[in-house]
Every structure is written in C-alpha cells, then in structure tokens.
Amino acid sequence: MAQQPTSGALRALALEFKSLQEEPVEGFRVKLTNDENLFEWEVAIFGPPNTLYEGGYFKNGDLCVSILHPPIDDPQSGELPCERWNPTQNVRTILLSVISLLNEPNTFSPANVDASVMYRRWKESRGKDKEYENIVRKQVAASRSEAEKDNVVVPTTLDEYCIRQKPRPQESETDMTDFYVDDYGDDFDDEEEEEEYNEDDEDSGNEES
C-alpha cells in the first residue's frame, strides 16, 4: 500500500510553488499538470542565450545531477556524500542545478555516455568537431514546434531571459530620509525645549538668592 503524503509535505510544496510563481527561476517555466495534485509538476527549460541551446524549449529527457542521488558513500560515482541529496535542497535549487548542466555538464558520471563523449570531443577541439553541435541544434529546432503548441515565446536574448525582480511596495513607497529626519527632528525639538526650561529654572534661582 502506497504511503499517503503528509500534510507537512503538501504544505512545503504549496509554499515552494507559490514562491516560484512570485519569484521565478530564470530559464524555466513551471506549472502544475493538475491543480489538485501538488506532486506532479510540468517543467520546461529554456535554452540559455549565447549557448548552443539558445532558443530551445525542453520538457522531456533524462539527466544525471548529484543532488538527486541518495546520500550514500559510492566511490565509483566520483561524488562525495555531501554533494548528494540532503533535506536543505528544494525545487528551486534543483532547477538551478539542472540549468547549469547545459553550460557545464559533468562528463564523469553522465546519464548518456555517447553524448558525454561527443561533448568532450567538441570542447577539446574548440568547436571543430561538429557532431555534438549539430545534434543540439537539430534538437533546438525541433523543440520550437512544442513551444508553439504551448503558446510559449522562448527568450532568445539576455534581456528576455533574465528575470528582474519587482521592488517590494514597502521599499518603493517609503522615503527613509523623511522617516529619519522626522524622528530626529522631534528629538532635537524636545532637547531644545528641555534646555530652555532648565535655563529658566537656573535664572529664577539666581534671582531669589
């Protein structure tokens, strides 16, 4: 019998999904496949500009990333236990790790050995060996039809790709200069009034003596 999800897990996923909607991760499109199921997400990757993957829209495929592996000691993998899954990881950190693979894939423990060999040849030849490049470009071109079907405009420039966070209302509307001036101004007025009051007391005392 399958274990039922806990309320804590559901709450955590709901908060993460809300966070990704309010502060999206660059290079990704995230949505739920079913609004009533927080355990099934649809994630699409946008190919980063100025790379072979520019203009790509990828929704399927296998990948090998350390933080998704069980935290066990496996010398054959070339990974340290600290590089593997731990409770501090979340959807955001996983997505960022996936997008980094497009620029710097780990060829020592690849999910696709043939692709790893082609990538190393392409990189070591400084682009003269075109096998890897040609395959990637064909995949990018083929992915455009999927983007059109989903009515998604794929970013192709850095300005379109990079997400600029909107300033929070309290930061944009509050004038901190006026806040401090007003506070200090009130304090100074109180001090001046107190000094004048003390001077009056001293003068009156001298007159009596």
Backbone as JSON Lines, residues from 0, in Angstrom:
{"i":0,"aa":"M","n":[0.83,-1.19,0.0],"ca":[0.0,0.0,0.0],"c":[0.87,1.25,0.0]}
{"i":1,"aa":"A","n":[0.6,2.14,-0.92],"ca":[1.42,3.35,-1.04],"c":[1.19,4.26,0.15]}
{"i":2,"aa":"Q","n":[2.29,4.89,0.61],"ca":[2.19,5.79,1.73],"c":[1.54,7.1,1.32]}
{"i":3,"aa":"Q","n":[0.58,7.55,2.11],"ca":[-0.12,8.78,1.79],"c":[0.76,9.99,2.11]}
{"i":4,"aa":"P","n":[0.72,11.03,1.27],"ca":[1.53,12.22,1.53],"c":[1.09,12.89,2.83]}
{"i":5,"aa":"T","n":[2.06,13.41,3.56],"ca":[1.77,14.08,4.81],"c":[1.34,15.51,4.55]}
{"i":6,"aa":"S","n":[0.66,16.09,5.54],"ca":[0.24,17.49,5.41],"c":[1.44,18.4,5.35]}
{"i":7,"aa":"G","n":[2.54,18.01,6.04],"ca":[3.75,18.82,6.0],"c":[4.35,18.89,4.61]}
{"i":8,"aa":"A","n":[4.37,17.75,3.91],"ca":[4.91,17.71,2.54],"c":[4.06,18.56,1.6]}
{"i":9,"aa":"L","n":[2.75,18.44,1.74],"ca":[1.85,19.23,0.9],"c":[2.03,20.72,1.15]}
{"i":10,"aa":"R","n":[2.17,21.08,2.43],"ca":[2.34,22.49,2.76],"c":[3.66,23.03,2.2]}
{"i":11,"aa":"A","n":[4.72,22.22,2.31],"ca":[6.02,22.65,1.8],"c":[6.0,22.85,0.29]}
{"i":12,"aa":"L","n":[5.37,21.91,-0.43],"ca":[5.29,22.03,-1.88],"c":[4.43,23.22,-2.3]}
{"i":13,"aa":"A","n":[3.36,23.46,-1.57],"ca":[2.49,24.61,-1.88],"c":[3.26,25.91,-1.72]}
{"i":14,"aa":"L","n":[4.06,26.0,-0.66],"ca":[4.85,27.21,-0.44],"c":[5.92,27.38,-1.51]}
{"i":15,"aa":"E","n":[6.55,26.27,-1.91],"ca":[7.57,26.35,-2.95],"c":[6.97,26.75,-4.29]}
{"i":16,"aa":"F","n":[5.82,26.19,-4.61],"ca":[5.18,26.54,-5.88],"c":[4.79,28.02,-5.89]}
{"i":17,"aa":"K","n":[4.25,28.5,-4.78],"ca":[3.89,29.92,-4.68],"c":[5.12,30.8,-4.81]}
{"i":18,"aa":"S","n":[6.22,30.4,-4.18],"ca":[7.46,31.17,-4.26],"c":[7.99,31.24,-5.7]}
{"i":19,"aa":"L","n":[7.89,30.12,-6.42],"ca":[8.37,30.1,-7.81],"c":[7.48,30.91,-8.73]}
{"i":20,"aa":"Q","n":[6.2,31.06,-8.39],"ca":[5.31,31.9,-9.18],"c":[5.6,33.38,-8.92]}
{"i":21,"aa":"E","n":[5.91,33.72,-7.68],"ca":[6.16,35.11,-7.32],"c":[7.59,35.53,-7.69]}
{"i":22,"aa":"E","n":[8.55,34.62,-7.54],"ca":[9.95,34.9,-7.87],"c":[10.48,33.75,-8.74]}
{"i":23,"aa":"P","n":[10.17,33.78,-10.03],"ca":[10.52,32.65,-10.91],"c":[12.03,32.45,-11.03]}
{"i":24,"aa":"V","n":[12.39,31.23,-11.4],"ca":[13.78,30.9,-11.7],"c":[14.04,31.19,-13.18]}
{"i":25,"aa":"E","n":[15.15,31.86,-13.45],"ca":[15.48,32.16,-14.85],"c":[15.69,30.88,-15.64]}
{"i":26,"aa":"G","n":[15.12,30.85,-16.84],"ca":[15.34,29.72,-17.72],"c":[14.33,28.6,-17.59]}
{"i":27,"aa":"F","n":[13.26,28.82,-16.79],"ca":[12.28,27.76,-16.58],"c":[10.86,28.29,-16.68]}
{"i":28,"aa":"R","n":[9.98,27.38,-17.05],"ca":[8.54,27.61,-16.99],"c":[7.96,26.49,-16.15]}
{"i":29,"aa":"V","n":[7.33,26.83,-15.04],"ca":[6.84,25.84,-14.09],"c":[5.34,25.97,-13.93]}
{"i":30,"aa":"K","n":[4.64,24.84,-13.99],"ca":[3.21,24.83,-13.71],"c":[2.81,23.43,-13.24]}
{"i":31,"aa":"L","n":[1.64,23.33,-12.65],"ca":[1.13,22.05,-12.21],"c":[0.41,21.36,-13.37]}
{"i":32,"aa":"T","n":[0.61,20.04,-13.52],"ca":[-0.12,19.3,-14.55],"c":[-1.6,19.17,-14.18]}
{"i":33,"aa":"N","n":[-1.85,19.19,-12.86],"ca":[-3.21,19.11,-12.33],"c":[-3.26,19.97,-11.08]}
{"i":34,"aa":"D","n":[-4.13,20.97,-11.08],"ca":[-4.2,21.9,-9.96],"c":[-4.49,21.23,-8.64]}
{"i":35,"aa":"E","n":[-5.03,20.02,-8.68],"ca":[-5.38,19.31,-7.45],"c":[-4.29,18.35,-6.98]}
{"i":36,"aa":"N","n":[-3.17,18.31,-7.71],"ca":[-2.08,17.39,-7.35],"c":[-0.76,18.16,-7.32]}
{"i":37,"aa":"L","n":[-0.26,18.43,-6.12],"ca":[0.99,19.18,-5.96],"c":[2.23,18.34,-6.2]}
{"i":38,"aa":"F","n":[2.04,17.04,-6.44],"ca":[3.18,16.16,-6.63],"c":[3.53,15.94,-8.11]}
{"i":39,"aa":"E","n":[2.78,16.53,-9.02],"ca":[3.08,16.41,-10.45],"c":[3.22,17.8,-11.05]}
{"i":40,"aa":"W","n":[4.45,18.14,-11.4],"ca":[4.76,19.45,-11.97],"c":[5.2,19.28,-13.43]}
{"i":41,"aa":"E","n":[4.9,20.27,-14.23],"ca":[5.41,20.31,-15.6],"c":[6.45,21.43,-15.66]}
{"i":42,"aa":"V","n":[7.65,21.04,-15.99],"ca":[8.77,22.0,-16.03],"c":[9.35,22.02,-17.43]}
{"i":43,"aa":"A","n":[9.46,23.2,-17.99],"ca":[10.07,23.37,-19.31],"c":[11.32,24.23,-19.16]}
{"i":44,"aa":"I","n":[12.39,23.82,-19.82],"ca":[13.66,24.54,-19.75],"c":[13.85,25.37,-21.01]}
{"i":45,"aa":"F","n":[14.22,26.63,-20.84],"ca":[14.58,27.49,-21.97],"c":[16.1,27.43,-22.15]}
{"i":46,"aa":"G","n":[16.52,27.23,-23.39],"ca":[17.96,27.22,-23.65],"c":[18.57,28.58,-23.4]}
{"i":47,"aa":"P","n":[19.66,28.67,-22.62],"ca":[20.28,29.96,-22.32],"c":[20.81,30.65,-23.58]}
{"i":48,"aa":"P","n":[20.63,31.98,-23.68],"ca":[21.19,32.71,-24.82],"c":[22.71,32.59,-24.86]}
{"i":49,"aa":"N","n":[23.26,32.75,-26.05],"ca":[24.71,32.69,-26.28],"c":[25.29,31.31,-25.99]}
{"i":50,"aa":"T","n":[24.44,30.28,-26.08],"ca":[24.9,28.89,-25.98],"c":[24.33,28.11,-27.15]}
{"i":51,"aa":"L","n":[24.76,26.87,-27.31],"ca":[24.21,26.03,-28.37],"c":[22.72,25.79,-28.19]}
{"i":52,"aa":"Y","n":[22.25,25.92,-26.97],"ca":[20.84,25.63,-26.66],"c":[19.93,26.85,-26.8]}
{"i":53,"aa":"E","n":[20.46,27.96,-27.26],"ca":[19.67,29.18,-27.4],"c":[18.43,28.95,-28.26]}
{"i":54,"aa":"G","n":[17.27,29.37,-27.74],"ca":[16.02,29.2,-28.47],"c":[15.35,27.87,-28.25]}
{"i":55,"aa":"G","n":[15.95,27.0,-27.44],"ca":[15.38,25.68,-27.2],"c":[14.31,25.7,-26.12]}
{"i":56,"aa":"Y","n":[13.4,24.74,-26.22],"ca":[12.29,24.61,-25.26],"c":[12.16,23.12,-24.96]}
{"i":57,"aa":"F","n":[12.69,22.71,-23.8],"ca":[12.82,21.29,-23.5],"c":[11.93,20.9,-22.32]}
{"i":58,"aa":"K","n":[11.08,19.88,-22.52],"ca":[10.15,19.43,-21.48],"c":[10.41,17.99,-21.03]}
{"i":59,"aa":"N","n":[11.14,17.21,-21.85],"ca":[11.38,15.8,-21.52],"c":[12.86,15.48,-21.6]}
{"i":60,"aa":"G","n":[13.2,14.32,-21.08],"ca":[14.59,13.88,-21.17],"c":[15.1,13.36,-19.84]}
{"i":61,"aa":"D","n":[16.22,12.62,-19.91],"ca":[16.87,12.09,-18.7],"c":[18.06,12.96,-18.35]}
{"i":62,"aa":"L","n":[18.35,13.02,-17.06],"ca":[19.51,13.79,-16.63],"c":[20.14,13.13,-15.43]}
{"i":63,"aa":"C","n":[21.38,13.48,-15.19],"ca":[22.12,12.95,-14.05],"c":[22.66,14.14,-13.28]}
{"i":64,"aa":"V","n":[22.09,14.38,-12.1],"ca":[22.54,15.5,-11.27],"c":[22.74,14.99,-9.84]}
{"i":65,"aa":"S","n":[23.85,15.38,-9.24],"ca":[24.27,14.8,-7.96],"c":[23.23,14.96,-6.86]}
{"i":66,"aa":"I","n":[22.6,16.13,-6.77],"ca":[21.71,16.39,-5.64],"c":[20.43,15.56,-5.67]}
{"i":67,"aa":"L","n":[20.2,14.81,-6.75],"ca":[19.05,13.91,-6.8],"c":[19.43,12.47,-6.44]}
{"i":68,"aa":"H","n":[20.71,12.24,-6.17],"ca":[21.15,10.89,-5.83],"c":[21.07,10.67,-4.31]}
{"i":69,"aa":"P","n":[20.78,9.43,-3.88],"ca":[20.73,9.14,-2.43],"c":[22.07,9.48,-1.77]}
{"i":70,"aa":"P","n":[22.05,10.0,-0.54],"ca":[23.29,10.43,0.14],"c":[24.07,9.25,0.71]}
{"i":71,"aa":"I","n":[24.57,8.39,-0.15],"ca":[25.35,7.23,0.3],"c":[26.78,7.38,-0.21]}
{"i":72,"aa":"D","n":[27.69,6.64,0.4],"ca":[29.09,6.69,0.01],"c":[29.32,5.7,-1.13]}
{"i":73,"aa":"D","n":[29.53,6.23,-2.34],"ca":[29.74,5.38,-3.51],"c":[30.99,5.86,-4.24]}
{"i":74,"aa":"P","n":[32.16,5.29,-3.92],"ca":[33.42,5.75,-4.53],"c":[33.42,5.65,-6.05]}
{"i":75,"aa":"Q","n":[32.65,4.72,-6.61],"ca":[32.64,4.55,-8.07],"c":[31.98,5.72,-8.79]}
{"i":76,"aa":"S","n":[31.14,6.47,-8.1],"ca":[30.41,7.55,-8.75],"c":[31.23,8.81,-8.94]}
{"i":77,"aa":"G","n":[32.3,8.94,-8.15],"ca":[33.09,10.17,-8.21],"c":[32.44,11.33,-7.48]}
{"i":78,"aa":"E","n":[31.39,11.05,-6.71],"ca":[30.67,12.09,-5.97],"c":[30.85,11.88,-4.47]}
{"i":79,"aa":"L","n":[30.95,12.99,-3.74],"ca":[31.0,12.93,-2.3],"c":[29.58,12.88,-1.73]}
{"i":80,"aa":"P","n":[29.38,12.26,-0.57],"ca":[28.03,12.24,0.03],"c":[27.46,13.63,0.23]}
{"i":81,"aa":"C","n":[28.31,14.62,0.52],"ca":[27.82,15.99,0.75],"c":[27.3,16.62,-0.53]}
{"i":82,"aa":"E","n":[27.65,16.06,-1.7],"ca":[27.18,16.6,-2.97],"c":[25.83,16.01,-3.38]}
{"i":83,"aa":"R","n":[25.36,15.04,-2.61],"ca":[24.12,14.35,-2.96],"c":[22.94,14.93,-2.21]}
{"i":84,"aa":"W","n":[21.82,14.26,-2.31],"ca":[20.58,14.79,-1.74],"c":[20.71,15.02,-0.23]}
{"i":85,"aa":"N","n":[20.16,16.16,0.22],"ca":[20.01,16.41,1.65],"c":[18.76,17.26,1.85]}
{"i":86,"aa":"P","n":[18.23,17.31,3.06],"ca":[16.94,17.99,3.29],"c":[16.94,19.49,3.0]}
{"i":87,"aa":"T","n":[18.11,20.1,2.83],"ca":[18.13,21.54,2.54],"c":[17.8,21.83,1.07]}
{"i":88,"aa":"Q","n":[17.84,20.8,0.22],"ca":[17.54,21.01,-1.2],"c":[16.04,21.23,-1.37]}
{"i":89,"aa":"N","n":[15.69,22.04,-2.35],"ca":[14.29,22.28,-2.67],"c":[14.13,22.37,-4.18]}
{"i":90,"aa":"V","n":[12.94,22.64,-4.63],"ca":[12.68,22.67,-6.08],"c":[13.54,23.73,-6.76]}
{"i":91,"aa":"R","n":[13.69,24.87,-6.12],"ca":[14.46,25.97,-6.72],"c":[15.92,25.58,-6.93]}
{"i":92,"aa":"T","n":[16.55,24.99,-5.92],"ca":[17.96,24.61,-6.06],"c":[18.13,23.51,-7.09]}
{"i":93,"aa":"I","n":[17.16,22.62,-7.18],"ca":[17.23,21.55,-8.18],"c":[17.14,22.13,-9.58]}
{"i":94,"aa":"L","n":[16.21,23.06,-9.79],"ca":[16.07,23.68,-11.11],"c":[17.34,24.41,-11.51]}
{"i":95,"aa":"L","n":[17.94,25.13,-10.57],"ca":[19.18,25.85,-10.87],"c":[20.31,24.88,-11.22]}
{"i":96,"aa":"S","n":[20.34,23.73,-10.55],"ca":[21.36,22.73,-10.86],"c":[21.17,22.15,-12.24]}
{"i":97,"aa":"V","n":[19.91,21.95,-12.63],"ca":[19.62,21.4,-13.96],"c":[20.05,22.37,-15.06]}
{"i":98,"aa":"I","n":[19.72,23.65,-14.9],"ca":[20.06,24.61,-15.94],"c":[21.57,24.76,-16.08]}
{"i":99,"aa":"S","n":[22.3,24.57,-14.96],"ca":[23.75,24.68,-15.02],"c":[24.37,23.55,-15.84]}
{"i":100,"aa":"L","n":[23.66,22.42,-15.95],"ca":[24.18,21.3,-16.74],"c":[24.31,21.64,-18.22]}
{"i":101,"aa":"L","n":[23.48,22.58,-18.7],"ca":[23.55,22.94,-20.11],"c":[24.85,23.66,-20.44]}
{"i":102,"aa":"N","n":[25.39,24.37,-19.45],"ca":[26.64,25.11,-19.68],"c":[27.87,24.31,-19.26]}
{"i":103,"aa":"E","n":[27.76,23.59,-18.14],"ca":[28.9,22.83,-17.62],"c":[28.46,21.43,-17.22]}
{"i":104,"aa":"P","n":[28.22,20.54,-18.18],"ca":[27.8,19.17,-17.83],"c":[28.94,18.4,-17.18]}
{"i":105,"aa":"N","n":[28.58,17.51,-16.27],"ca":[29.56,16.65,-15.62],"c":[29.76,15.4,-16.47]}
{"i":106,"aa":"T","n":[30.87,15.34,-17.17],"ca":[31.11,14.23,-18.1],"c":[31.67,13.0,-17.4]}
{"i":107,"aa":"F","n":[31.91,13.08,-16.07],"ca":[32.46,11.94,-15.35],"c":[31.39,10.94,-14.93]}
{"i":108,"aa":"S","n":[30.14,11.41,-14.77],"ca":[29.04,10.48,-14.44],"c":[27.82,10.86,-15.26]}
{"i":109,"aa":"P","n":[27.89,10.69,-16.58],"ca":[26.8,11.13,-17.45],"c":[25.64,10.15,-17.5]}
{"i":110,"aa":"A","n":[24.45,10.7,-17.75],"ca":[23.29,9.83,-17.98],"c":[23.36,9.24,-19.38]}
{"i":111,"aa":"N","n":[24.0,9.95,-20.31],"ca":[24.14,9.49,-21.69],"c":[25.63,9.5,-22.03]}
{"i":112,"aa":"V","n":[26.22,8.31,-22.04],"ca":[27.67,8.2,-22.25],"c":[28.07,8.7,-23.64]}
{"i":113,"aa":"D","n":[27.29,8.37,-24.66],"ca":[27.62,8.79,-26.02],"c":[27.62,10.32,-26.13]}
{"i":114,"aa":"A","n":[26.64,10.94,-25.52],"ca":[26.59,12.4,-25.55],"c":[27.78,13.0,-24.82]}
{"i":115,"aa":"S","n":[28.2,12.36,-23.73],"ca":[29.35,12.84,-22.98],"c":[30.63,12.8,-23.83]}
{"i":116,"aa":"V","n":[30.8,11.71,-24.57],"ca":[31.99,11.58,-25.43],"c":[31.96,12.64,-26.53]}
{"i":117,"aa":"M","n":[30.79,12.84,-27.14],"ca":[30.69,13.85,-28.19],"c":[30.94,15.25,-27.66]}
{"i":118,"aa":"Y","n":[30.44,15.52,-26.45],"ca":[30.65,16.83,-25.85],"c":[32.13,17.09,-25.59]}
{"i":119,"aa":"R","n":[32.83,16.09,-25.06],"ca":[34.27,16.27,-24.79],"c":[35.04,16.5,-26.08]}
{"i":120,"aa":"R","n":[34.69,15.77,-27.14],"ca":[35.36,15.98,-28.43],"c":[35.12,17.39,-28.94]}
{"i":121,"aa":"W","n":[33.87,17.84,-28.83],"ca":[33.52,19.19,-29.3],"c":[34.28,20.25,-28.51]}
{"i":122,"aa":"K","n":[34.35,20.08,-27.2],"ca":[35.02,21.08,-26.37],"c":[36.52,21.06,-26.56]}
{"i":123,"aa":"E","n":[37.11,19.88,-26.61],"ca":[38.56,19.77,-26.76],"c":[39.03,20.25,-28.13]}
{"i":124,"aa":"S","n":[38.17,20.12,-29.13],"ca":[38.53,20.57,-30.49],"c":[38.2,22.04,-30.71]}
{"i":125,"aa":"R","n":[37.68,22.71,-29.65],"ca":[37.27,24.12,-29.73],"c":[36.22,24.35,-30.83]}
{"i":126,"aa":"G","n":[35.3,23.38,-30.95],"ca":[34.2,23.52,-31.88],"c":[34.45,23.0,-33.27]}
{"i":127,"aa":"K","n":[35.64,22.48,-33.53],"ca":[35.94,21.97,-34.87],"c":[35.21,20.65,-35.13]}
{"i":128,"aa":"D","n":[35.07,19.83,-34.1],"ca":[34.29,18.6,-34.23],"c":[32.82,18.98,-34.08]}
{"i":129,"aa":"K","n":[32.04,18.88,-35.13],"ca":[30.68,19.42,-35.17],"c":[29.58,18.43,-34.8]}
{"i":130,"aa":"E","n":[29.93,17.17,-34.49],"ca":[28.88,16.17,-34.27],"c":[27.95,16.58,-33.13]}
{"i":131,"aa":"Y","n":[28.54,16.94,-31.99],"ca":[27.73,17.34,-30.84],"c":[26.92,18.59,-31.15]}
{"i":132,"aa":"E","n":[27.55,19.58,-31.73],"ca":[26.87,20.84,-32.05],"c":[25.7,20.63,-33.0]}
{"i":133,"aa":"N","n":[25.88,19.82,-34.02],"ca":[24.82,19.6,-35.0],"c":[23.6,18.92,-34.37]}
{"i":134,"aa":"I","n":[23.84,17.95,-33.48],"ca":[22.73,17.26,-32.82],"c":[21.95,18.22,-31.94]}
{"i":135,"aa":"V","n":[22.67,19.05,-31.18],"ca":[21.99,20.02,-30.29],"c":[21.15,20.99,-31.1]}
{"i":136,"aa":"R","n":[21.7,21.5,-32.18],"ca":[20.97,22.48,-33.0],"c":[19.7,21.86,-33.61]}
{"i":137,"aa":"K","n":[19.78,20.57,-34.0],"ca":[18.59,19.9,-34.52],"c":[17.53,19.75,-33.42]}
{"i":138,"aa":"Q","n":[17.97,19.44,-32.2],"ca":[17.03,19.32,-31.1],"c":[16.38,20.66,-30.77]}
{"i":139,"aa":"V","n":[17.15,21.73,-30.84],"ca":[16.61,23.08,-30.58],"c":[15.56,23.42,-31.62]}
{"i":140,"aa":"A","n":[15.87,23.15,-32.89],"ca":[14.92,23.45,-33.96],"c":[13.64,22.64,-33.81]}
{"i":141,"aa":"A","n":[13.78,21.37,-33.42],"ca":[12.61,20.51,-33.25],"c":[11.75,20.93,-32.07]}
{"i":142,"aa":"S","n":[12.37,21.56,-31.07],"ca":[11.62,21.94,-29.87],"c":[10.72,23.16,-30.1]}
{"i":143,"aa":"R","n":[10.95,23.89,-31.17],"ca":[10.17,25.1,-31.41],"c":[8.7,24.8,-31.68]}
{"i":144,"aa":"S","n":[8.45,23.66,-32.3],"ca":[7.05,23.29,-32.55],"c":[6.31,23.03,-31.25]}
{"i":145,"aa":"E","n":[7.01,22.48,-30.26],"ca":[6.42,22.24,-28.94],"c":[6.1,23.56,-28.25]}
{"i":146,"aa":"A","n":[6.98,24.54,-28.41],"ca":[6.74,25.86,-27.82],"c":[5.54,26.53,-28.46]}
{"i":147,"aa":"E","n":[5.42,26.4,-29.78],"ca":[4.27,26.98,-30.48],"c":[2.97,26.31,-30.03]}
{"i":148,"aa":"K","n":[3.01,25.01,-29.8],"ca":[1.82,24.29,-29.37],"c":[1.38,24.76,-27.98]}
{"i":149,"aa":"D","n":[2.36,25.1,-27.12],"ca":[2.07,25.56,-25.76],"c":[1.86,27.08,-25.7]}
{"i":150,"aa":"N","n":[1.93,27.75,-26.86],"ca":[1.8,29.21,-26.91],"c":[2.83,29.9,-26.02]}
{"i":151,"aa":"V","n":[4.06,29.4,-26.09],"ca":[5.15,29.95,-25.27],"c":[6.14,30.66,-26.19]}
{"i":152,"aa":"V","n":[6.5,31.88,-25.8],"ca":[7.53,32.64,-26.52],"c":[8.86,32.36,-25.83]}
{"i":153,"aa":"V","n":[9.76,31.71,-26.51],"ca":[11.04,31.33,-25.92],"c":[12.0,32.51,-25.95]}
{"i":154,"aa":"P","n":[12.59,32.88,-24.82],"ca":[13.54,34.0,-24.81],"c":[14.8,33.65,-25.56]}
{"i":155,"aa":"T","n":[15.27,34.59,-26.36],"ca":[16.48,34.35,-27.15],"c":[17.57,35.39,-26.89]}
{"i":156,"aa":"T","n":[17.26,36.41,-26.08],"ca":[18.27,37.41,-25.71],"c":[18.41,37.42,-24.2]}
{"i":157,"aa":"L","n":[19.52,37.97,-23.72],"ca":[19.75,38.04,-22.27],"c":[18.7,38.9,-21.58]}
{"i":158,"aa":"D","n":[18.27,39.98,-22.24],"ca":[17.25,40.84,-21.64],"c":[15.94,40.09,-21.45]}
{"i":159,"aa":"E","n":[15.59,39.25,-22.41],"ca":[14.36,38.47,-22.31],"c":[14.51,37.32,-21.31]}
{"i":160,"aa":"Y","n":[15.7,36.76,-21.26],"ca":[15.95,35.57,-20.44],"c":[16.05,35.91,-18.96]}
{"i":161,"aa":"C","n":[16.74,37.01,-18.66],"ca":[16.98,37.39,-17.27],"c":[15.71,37.97,-16.65]}
{"i":162,"aa":"I","n":[15.41,37.52,-15.44],"ca":[14.22,37.98,-14.72],"c":[14.63,39.08,-13.76]}
{"i":163,"aa":"R","n":[13.98,40.22,-13.87],"ca":[14.24,41.33,-12.95],"c":[13.13,41.39,-11.92]}
{"i":164,"aa":"Q","n":[13.52,41.22,-10.69],"ca":[12.53,41.21,-9.63],"c":[11.94,42.6,-9.41]}
{"i":165,"aa":"K","n":[10.63,42.64,-9.19],"ca":[9.96,43.9,-8.92],"c":[10.24,44.34,-7.49]}
{"i":166,"aa":"P","n":[10.46,45.65,-7.26],"ca":[10.69,46.1,-5.88],"c":[9.46,45.91,-5.03]}
{"i":167,"aa":"R","n":[9.68,45.56,-3.78],"ca":[8.56,45.38,-2.88],"c":[7.9,46.73,-2.59]}
{"i":168,"aa":"P","n":[6.58,46.74,-2.39],"ca":[5.86,48.0,-2.19],"c":[6.41,48.84,-1.06]}
{"i":169,"aa":"Q","n":[6.76,48.2,0.07],"ca":[7.22,48.99,1.19],"c":[8.57,49.62,0.91]}
{"i":170,"aa":"E","n":[9.38,48.98,0.02],"ca":[10.68,49.54,-0.3],"c":[10.55,50.71,-1.26]}
{"i":171,"aa":"S","n":[9.58,50.66,-2.18],"ca":[9.45,51.7,-3.19],"c":[8.65,52.89,-2.71]}
{"i":172,"aa":"E","n":[7.73,52.67,-1.75],"ca":[6.85,53.75,-1.34],"c":[7.35,54.5,-0.11]}
{"i":173,"aa":"T","n":[8.21,53.89,0.71],"ca":[8.64,54.52,1.93],"c":[9.88,55.37,1.68]}
{"i":174,"aa":"D","n":[9.86,56.62,2.08],"ca":[11.0,57.51,1.96],"c":[11.75,57.46,3.28]}
{"i":175,"aa":"M","n":[12.86,56.73,3.33],"ca":[13.58,56.54,4.58],"c":[14.21,57.83,5.07]}
{"i":176,"aa":"T","n":[14.57,58.74,4.15],"ca":[15.17,60.01,4.56],"c":[14.2,60.81,5.4]}
{"i":177,"aa":"D","n":[12.97,60.95,4.9],"ca":[11.97,61.69,5.66],"c":[11.7,61.02,7.0]}
{"i":178,"aa":"F","n":[11.75,59.68,7.02],"ca":[11.46,58.94,8.25],"c":[12.47,59.31,9.34]}
{"i":179,"aa":"Y","n":[13.76,59.3,8.96],"ca":[14.78,59.6,9.95],"c":[14.8,61.08,10.32]}
{"i":180,"aa":"V","n":[14.6,61.94,9.33],"ca":[14.6,63.38,9.61],"c":[13.49,63.73,10.58]}
{"i":181,"aa":"D","n":[12.31,63.18,10.35],"ca":[11.18,63.48,11.23],"c":[11.45,63.01,12.65]}
{"i":182,"aa":"D","n":[12.01,61.82,12.79],"ca":[12.25,61.29,14.13],"c":[13.29,62.11,14.86]}
{"i":183,"aa":"Y","n":[14.43,62.38,14.15],"ca":[15.47,63.13,14.8],"c":[15.03,64.56,15.06]}
{"i":184,"aa":"G","n":[14.21,65.08,14.16],"ca":[13.72,66.44,14.33],"c":[12.91,66.57,15.61]}
{"i":185,"aa":"D","n":[12.06,65.59,15.89],"ca":[11.27,65.61,17.11],"c":[12.16,65.54,18.34]}
{"i":186,"aa":"D","n":[13.21,64.72,18.28],"ca":[14.11,64.59,19.42],"c":[14.84,65.89,19.69]}
{"i":187,"aa":"F","n":[15.31,66.52,18.58],"ca":[16.04,67.78,18.75],"c":[15.14,68.84,19.36]}
{"i":188,"aa":"D","n":[13.88,68.92,18.92],"ca":[12.95,69.92,19.46],"c":[12.73,69.69,20.94]}
{"i":189,"aa":"D","n":[12.61,68.41,21.34],"ca":[12.4,68.11,22.75],"c":[13.61,68.51,23.57]}
{"i":190,"aa":"E","n":[14.82,68.27,23.03],"ca":[16.03,68.63,23.76],"c":[16.16,70.14,23.91]}
{"i":191,"aa":"E","n":[15.83,70.89,22.86],"ca":[15.92,72.34,22.92],"c":[14.96,72.9,23.95]}
{"i":192,"aa":"E","n":[13.73,72.33,23.97],"ca":[12.76,72.8,24.95],"c":[13.22,72.5,26.36]}
{"i":193,"aa":"E","n":[13.86,71.32,26.56],"ca":[14.32,70.96,27.9],"c":[15.45,71.88,28.35]}
{"i":194,"aa":"E","n":[16.37,72.23,27.41],"ca":[17.46,73.14,27.76],"c":[16.93,74.51,28.14]}
{"i":195,"aa":"E","n":[15.95,75.02,27.38],"ca":[15.37,76.31,27.7],"c":[14.69,76.28,29.06]}
{"i":196,"aa":"Y","n":[14.03,75.19,29.39],"ca":[13.34,75.06,30.67],"c":[14.35,75.06,31.82]}
{"i":197,"aa":"N","n":[15.47,74.34,31.62],"ca":[16.49,74.31,32.66],"c":[17.13,75.66,32.87]}
{"i":198,"aa":"E","n":[17.36,76.39,31.76],"ca":[17.94,77.73,31.87],"c":[17.02,78.66,32.64]}
{"i":199,"aa":"D","n":[15.71,78.55,32.41],"ca":[14.75,79.38,33.13],"c":[14.78,79.07,34.62]}
{"i":200,"aa":"D","n":[14.89,77.79,34.96],"ca":[14.94,77.41,36.37],"c":[16.18,77.97,37.05]}
{"i":201,"aa":"E","n":[17.34,77.88,36.35],"ca":[18.57,78.4,36.93],"c":[18.5,79.91,37.12]}
{"i":202,"aa":"D","n":[17.93,80.64,36.16],"ca":[17.84,82.09,36.25],"c":[16.95,82.49,37.41]}
{"i":203,"aa":"S","n":[15.81,81.78,37.57],"ca":[14.9,82.13,38.64],"c":[15.51,81.86,39.99]}
{"i":204,"aa":"G","n":[16.36,80.82,40.07],"ca":[17.01,80.51,41.33],"c":[18.01,81.58,41.71]}
{"i":205,"aa":"N","n":[18.76,82.11,40.72],"ca":[19.73,83.16,40.98],"c":[19.07,84.43,41.46]}
{"i":206,"aa":"E","n":[17.92,84.74,40.91],"ca":[17.23,85.96,41.29],"c":[16.76,85.87,42.73]}
{"i":207,"aa":"E","n":[16.33,84.68,43.21],"ca":[15.86,84.55,44.56],"c":[16.99,84.71,45.55]}
{"i":208,"aa":"S","n":[18.19,84.24,45.19],"ca":[19.32,84.33,46.1],"c":[19.89,85.74,46.1]}
